[in-house]
């Protein structure tokens, strides 16, 4: 059930999708991750370079302990209850790597939502830990970390986060759209 209101008609998927912090702890499967990333695979990219890569760990697998060092201390309080953590990377050899990878992340989020799962992307991460865990060379940019899983109850969160566990509003179109120059 949608609690957000759009000013113009849009598909329900945009209003229903949000980025919760409360996850149930239910593990995902490799097939779940592959299906979610399949959605991202179909995102458009400049010259079809597809400069993205996704590295993941399922809660409790052999990589989980290493992946759990990637979120910063604040995000570690909640995101380790997700079914999986996924690092979004872009190949800096493409001039539009961050733009294209951002589009792929959006497709990924909508695919997960279509599967009844939630995603929460975070920039609050330990970049050095991510680079070390993933053994990255300088061609890769760490864009973000994404918690993916089944929604949990907000009562599982620390009090300061539980009170924030509501879909966030959006700026009005007048603040993000202009016909012609910005000035």
Secondary structure, DSSP 8 states (H G I E B T S, - for coil): ------SS---HHHHH----S-B------HHHHHHHHHHHHTS--GGG---EEEEEEETTSTTHHHHTTTB-HHHHHHHTTSSEEEEEEEETTSTTHHHHHHHHHHHHHHHHHHTT-EEEEE--B-HHHHHHHHT--TTEEEEEEEEEE-B--GGGS-HHHHTT-S------HHHH--SS---
